[in-house]
């Protein structure tokens, strides 16, 4: 025969475990979301640096052409 007090404590522990599992799942989802956000941000940075390099080259080429025309 089981003690009603023990059943109550076990049930409280089950509830706590369920709540903790939900929190763990929420944190895992947050991690995935943050990883995706970082990937998007890194891609945007890369594209920005490529654009900067292209504009610098374009400016350099323009400067050389203007210098040769003087």
C-alpha positions as CSV (number, residue, x, y, z in Angstrom):
1,X,0.0,0.0,0.0
2,X,1.4,3.4,-1.0
3,X,1.4,6.4,1.3
4,X,-0.9,9.3,0.1
5,X,1.8,11.7,1.2
6,X,4.3,10.0,-1.1
7,X,1.9,10.2,-4.0
8,X,1.5,13.9,-3.4
9,X,5.2,14.4,-3.4
10,X,5.7,12.3,-6.5
11,X,3.0,14.3,-8.2
12,X,4.6,17.6,-7.3
13,X,7.9,16.3,-8.6
14,X,6.2,15.2,-11.9
15,X,4.8,18.7,-12.2
16,X,8.2,20.3,-11.6
17,X,9.8,18.0,-14.1
18,X,7.2,18.8,-16.7
19,X,7.7,22.5,-16.1
20,X,11.4,22.2,-16.4
21,X,11.1,20.1,-19.6
22,X,8.9,22.9,-21.1
23,X,11.5,25.5,-20.1
24,X,14.3,23.3,-21.6
25,X,12.3,23.0,-24.9
26,X,11.7,26.8,-25.0
27,X,15.4,27.4,-24.4
28,X,16.3,25.0,-27.2
29,X,14.0,26.8,-29.6
30,X,15.6,30.1,-28.5
31,X,19.0,28.7,-29.3
32,X,17.9,27.6,-32.8
33,X,16.3,31.0,-33.4
34,X,19.4,32.9,-32.2
35,X,21.7,30.7,-34.4
36,X,19.5,31.5,-37.4
37,X,19.6,35.2,-36.6
38,X,23.4,35.1,-36.3
39,X,23.7,33.3,-39.6
40,X,21.5,35.9,-41.3
41,X,23.6,38.7,-39.7
42,X,26.9,37.2,-40.7
43,X,25.6,36.8,-44.3
44,X,24.6,40.4,-44.3
45,X,28.0,41.5,-43.0
46,X,29.7,39.4,-45.7
47,X,27.6,41.0,-48.4
48,X,28.3,44.5,-47.0
49,X,32.1,43.9,-47.0
50,X,31.9,42.6,-50.6
51,X,30.0,45.7,-51.5
52,X,32.5,48.0,-49.8
53,X,35.3,46.2,-51.6
54,X,33.5,46.6,-55.0
55,X,32.9,50.3,-54.3
56,X,36.5,50.9,-53.3
57,X,37.7,49.2,-56.5
58,X,35.3,51.3,-58.5
59,X,36.5,54.5,-56.8
60,X,40.1,53.4,-57.4
61,X,39.5,52.7,-61.1
62,X,37.7,56.1,-61.4
63,X,40.6,57.9,-59.8
64,X,43.1,56.2,-62.1
65,X,41.1,57.1,-65.2
66,X,40.7,60.7,-64.0
67,X,44.5,60.9,-63.2
68,X,45.3,59.6,-66.7
69,X,43.0,62.1,-68.4
70,X,44.6,65.1,-66.7
